[in-house]
Amino acid sequence: MDNIYISFKKFNVGFLIIFLCILFVGGKKNVLELLLSMITFAVIFNLFFIRQPILFFTLSYHALQATIKVFYAEINNISINSISTYSNNSDLAEASMLSCVGLIVLSFSIFFVLPKAQPLAKNIVFNERKLFLVYFGCIIIESVAISIGQLGGIYQIVNKLATLKWGAFFLMIYSGVPQKKYYFIYVIVFEILISILSYFSTFKDVLFVTIISLLILSSRFIKIKPGLFILFGSLSLLLGFTWQNIKDDYRLFLSAGEKSQTVEVSFDEAYEKIIHLLSENPYDTKQTFNKTVDRISYIDYFAESISYIPNIQPHTNGKVWGESVLHILQPRLFFPSKKTIDDSKKTMQYTGLILADAEQGTSISMGYIAESYVDFGKFFFIIPIILLGLLIGWIFKKIFESNIKTIYCWAFSIPFYFQFYGFEMASEKVLGSIITYTLIVWLIIRHGGKGLAWLEK
């Protein structure tokens, strides 16, 4: 335990050194924003790195989306407000700082209920074939979810079931790494290959889950060589930069020139197009880096809403979150005529921007913290954030206090990342995704928990 505290002190000193180095390199034009950004990462690290690595990774990514423009602006010796994507009146600085406050409040709210860290047993041996069977069974379920996508409520349930494949993948890593049997590498290669036919950068999913899994194992099971983290981290960055360089041309090819998020070509055609783009497209490092920063950052709509509300429209006094709660209480499976929420229309309504909407095959949300601001303003926006944090912490508490082995608790918790994957998620999607997945896990634990032993040798 003393070693853990010493490590934490070293990391906190590291945060301070990074802060000072950026200030030294930069132009000191975003000092408060930079300081609050570093505090946000430090809080998330200290609360969750050991106790709950899944939440550490998830919230760290949210924090990156809220602060990456702060780091970019400071290093480039410019004010963050000068790099707004939409209008000159938007306040990116305030949006970033409010986002950081929201994430800090969310983190402490989760931590307040979160159970203590539990060690993993070292004597559980899993049957690799059965794990692969479960994984590919979930792949089939995922295919079914895509094929019935228009059926709404059924799709949500089937889609959440499909994310359980990442629990099976985690068990592969847990079982394979100590024995130096890296058969989970086949899954990584498979996931990256099938992502070729994806309109989105789904290759990052398997790499992120791998990193999360290694974080869990390194904190409570075995010592993981730093080289593995460097390998998968570097691979994530390499693929991410490459994707940003070819994304626009490749997506246009996949949709056959249509403005829709659909795939109209075969795997072979998609593969050949990627090879062509990689060989023909000149790699502009600066341009690709700037695209990556813009892609990760998600505070521009928040900044626009700060300029628009309450100057043009008044705060909605809980209407947005209220509609989200009502949306969850009326599952589409039982209310098939329930109104479909168009995130883009809601974003346009509360920012004054003109954006592509569902008719153009696009859904653009403001993000759950921005919606909290629209509802309650800059002083009381933390109210729904606190409640959300308590809900998330309570869910993790119930999973880890259930009557199944701890290793299965971690396996069921891994897919939580996909239920709360980004800062951009709208409130109804955050609530709907988390609650639907939790109900599925509860049913499995309650009625099939004993059957999990089938996975063991």
N, C-alpha and C positions, 0 to 999 in steps of 0.2 A: 504493500500500500504506500509506503514511504517513497518507493521508486516512482509510483504513479504521480504523486504530488510533485516530486522533483521534475518529472517530465512536463507536467502542466506548467510549472514555473518557467521552464525553458521555453515552452511554446509561447507563453504570454510575453516573455521578454522578446521573443521572435516577432510577435505582432507589433510591439513597440518599435523594434529596429526597422521593420518594413515601413511603418508609418513615417519614421524619421528619414529613411532613405528616399521615399517618394517625395517628401517635402523638399529634401535637398536637391533632387533631380528636377522636380517640377517648379512651378512659378508661385506657389503658395497662394493660389487664387481660389482654392476650394478647401480651405483648412478645416472648417467645421464639418463639412460634408465628408471629408476624408476621415476625420477623427471618429465620427459616428459610424462610418462604414467599418472601420477597423474594430470598434467596440462591438458591433453587431456580430462579426465573425468570431471575436473572442468569446462572447457570451454563448453562442451556439457551440463552439468547441468545448468550452468548460462544462456546459450542461450535458452534452450528449455524446461526446467522442467515445467515452468509455461506457457510459450507461446505456446508450441506445444509438449505435452507429447508423441505423437506418434513418432515424430522424436527423442525425448529424449531417448525413449526405444530402437528404432531401431539403432541409432548411438552408444548408450552405449554398445549394444551387439557387434557391429563392433569393438569398442574400446577394449572390453574384448577379442575378438579373436586376436587382434593385440598385446595385452600386458600381457596376462595371464602367458606366459612363463617367462616374466620379474619378476613378483611377485613370481612365483614358484622358479625361480633360486635364487632370493635374500633371500627368507625365508630359502632355503636349503643351503645357503652359498656357492654357486657355480656360475661360470660365465654362462651367458645365452648361449654363443657360445658352451658350452660343452654339451648341451642337444639337439643338432641338430638331426633330425630324419634321415637324409640321409648321408651327407658327413661332414668331419672335416673342409673343406675349406669354408663352408657356413657361412655367417655373419648374424646371427640372431639378434645381437645387432643393426646393421645398418638397417636391415629390419624392426625391431620394431620401431625404431626412425623415419624412413621415413614414415612408416604407420601412426604414430601419427601425424606427420606434415601434411600428406595428409588429415587425419580426421579433424584436426583443420581448415585447409583451406576449406575443404568441408563444415564444420559447419558454418563458417563465410559467405561463399558464399550463403548458403541457407538462413541464417538469414538476409542477406542484402535485400532480396526480400520478405521475409516472412511477411504476414499481422500481425497486432497486435492481441493479445489474445482477444477473444470475450466470454462474459458470456453465459451460457445456460439458456433458459427460464425454469421456474419451474412449469408452468401450462399446459404443454402438457401431455396428458394421452393417452397411446397407447393401442390398442386392442391386448391382449396377443395371442389370437388364430391366428390373422392375422400375427403377427410376427413369430409365429411357422410355419405358412403356408409358408411364404417367406423363412424361414430357411430351411425347408425340401424340398421346391422347388429347392433351390440351391444345396441341397444334391443330388437330382435327376440329376440336370445339371452336377454336379461333376462326377456322375457315367457315364453319357453320354460321358463326356470328356475322361474318362479312356478308355471307349470302342472304341472311335474313335481316340485313341492316335496316330495312324500311319498316320493320315490325315493332320498332320502338322499345316497349317494355321488355319483350322477350330478348331483344338484342342486348339490353343493359345487363341482364342476368347472365346470359351466355358469355358475353364479353368479360365480365368479372370472373367467371369460372375459368376462362382461358388464361387469365393472369396467374393462376396457380402453377403454371409451368415454371415460373421463376422460383417457386418454392422447391420444386423438384430439382431444378438446376443448382440451387444453393446446397441441397443435400449431396449432389454429385461432387461439388467442390469440397464440402465438409468430409466426405468419405474418401476422396481421391488425393487431396494435397498431402495429408500426413503419410500416406503410403507411396507418395510420388507417382501416383497413377493419374495422369492429367488427361483423362478421357473427356473431361468437360470441354477441352479445347475443340473437340469435334462440334459441339453445340455452338460455340462461338463462331467457328467458320461457317456453319450452316446458317446461323442467324444473319451474319454479314452478307452471305450470298443471296438469301431470299430478300434482303433489304434492297437489292438491286431493283426489284419490281415495286418498290414502295415510293409513293409520292413524297413521303416525309423521310427524315433521317433516322429511321428505326434501328440502324446499326448501333447507335449509341446505347440502346436499351440493354443489350447483352453485356456491353462493356461496363456500363454503370452498375449493373447487378453484380458483375464479377468483382468490381472494386468494393462495393458494399459488403459482399460476402467475405472478402479477404479482411476487411476492417473488423467484422464480427469475430472471425476466427483468430485474428491477431490480438484482439483485446481480451479474449477469455478461453482460448483453446491451445493454440500452438503459435510459435514464433514464425511470422511470415517474413521472408527476405524482402528488403526494400526494393530489390530489383523487380519483383512482380508488380508492385504498385507503379513503379516507374514505367514498366513495359506497357501495362494497360492504360495508364494515364497518357503516355506518349502516343499510343495507338489511337486513343479517343481524340486527342488534339490533331493528329495527322489526318484522320478520316474527316474530322469536323472541318478543318481548313480546306481539304480537297473538295468536300461537298459544297461548301460555300462558293468555291471557284467555278463549279460546273452546274450548280443547282438550277439556275434560271433556264438555261438551254435544255437541260435534261428533263425538267418538268414539262416544258413545252412539247418535247418529243413524246414523253409518256402519254400525255393527254391528246396527242395527235393534233396539236395546234388549238385545241379548245380551251376556254377559260374555265376549267373544272378540275377538281382534285380526283381525277379518275385515271386508270391505266388502260390504254387502248392498244398496247403492243405486246408481243410475246417476250418471254425471258431472253431468248437468243438475240432478238432485236435490241432489247434494253442493254444487254451485255455488250454488244457490238458498239452501241452508241456511247456507252461509258468509256470504252477503250479509245474510241475516236476522240472524245472530248478531252480525255487525259493526255492524249498525244498531240492534239492540235491546239488546245487552249493554252496560251502563254500564262504562266503562273506569276501573277503580280502580287508579291508578298504584302505590300502595304494596302492595296485595294482589298485583298482577301481578308486581311486582319480587320480592316474597317467594317467589312460586311459581317464578320463574325461578331464584332462588338455590337453592331446594330441588331443582329439576330438574337443575341443573348439578352440584351437589355430590354426591360419591359416597364419603363416608367413614363414613356411619352404620353400615353393616353391618360395616365394619372395626372401628369402635368397639365394637360389640356383641360381636364375636368376641374382642376384647381382654379384655372383662369375663367372657366365658364360658370362654375357654381361657387358661391351664390351670386356672382355679378350679373349673370343673365337669367338663370333659373335658381329658385330657392332650393335648399336641401330638402330631401324627400322624407326625412323623419322616420326612417325604418321601412319605407315602402319596398326598396330593392331586396333587402334581406327577408322581409316579410313574404314577398312573392316567392322567394327561393324556398323558404320553409314550406309554404303552401304547395309549391311544386313537388316537393318531396313527399308530402302527405297524401298526394294523389298519384300513385304509381300508374304509369301509362298502361301497364298490363291490365289494370282494372278500370282505368279511365282513358280508353283509346281515343276519345275526342278531345283530350286535354290539349290546350294551345301549345304549339311548339315555340320555344323561346329562340329568337334570333339575336345572338350576342351582338352582332354588328349594329342592328337597329338601336339596341340599348346604349351601345357606346356612342353612336351618333347623337342620340338624344341628350346625353349628359356631357358631351364634349363640344358639340357644334360642328364636328368634322363631317365630311362626306366620304364614306368608305364603301368598299365592296361588301355586299351582304349575301345572304343565303341563296338568292336568285343567281348570283355569280359564282356559286359554289364556295363561298368564303364565310368564315365565322370569326369575327374579331371581338374579343372581350376586353374589358378594362382591367380585370384582375380583382381578386376578392378584397384587397385592402383599398383599392380605389373605390369600389362599390361601398365600402364602409364609410369612406369620406363623403361620398355623395349622400348617403343616408344621414350621417350624424355630424359632419364637419370635422375640423382639424383637432378639436379638443375631446370629442366623445366618440371618435371613430374606433377607438380601441374596445368599445363595449362588445360588439359581435366577435371581435378577434379573441377576446378573453374567453368567451363562451365556446368558440371553435377550439381553442387550445385545451380547455377542460375536457371537451368531447374526445379529442384525439388522445389525450393522456389517459382518460378513462377506458377507451377501447384497448389500448396497449396493456393497461392494468388487468383488464378482464381476460385478455388472451393469455397473459403470462401467469395468471392465477388459476387457470383452468386445470383440469385433471389429466392433461397430456404431458408427455416428456418435453423438457425445455427446448430440445432441438427442433421439435415440431412447432413450438411457439415461434421460434425464429423463422422457420420455413413459411409459416402462415403470415408472418409480419413483413417478409421481404416484398411481396406484391403491393404493400401499402404505398410504396414509392410511386406506383403507377396510378394510385387513386388521388395523389396530391403532388403531381409531378412538377408543377410550375407555378410561378408567381402570377402568371397570366390567367389562371383558372377563375372562371366566374363563380360566384357564391353558390348558385344552384348546382353547378357541376361538382364543386368541392363536396357539398353536403350529400348530393345524390350518389356520387362515386364511393365516398367513404362509407356511408350507411349501407348501400347495397352490398358492397364487399364484406362488411362486418357481419351482416345477416347470413351471408353464404358461409363464412368461416364458423359462425356460431352453430349453424345447422350441422356442419361437418363434425365439429368437435362434440356436439351433443349427441348426435346419432351415429357417427362413424368413427369416433375417436379411438376406440379399441382396435378398429380395423387398420389403423396406421402401422401397426406392428408387422403387417404383411410386407412392408417395404424392407424390413430388416432380414438379414441372413439367418 
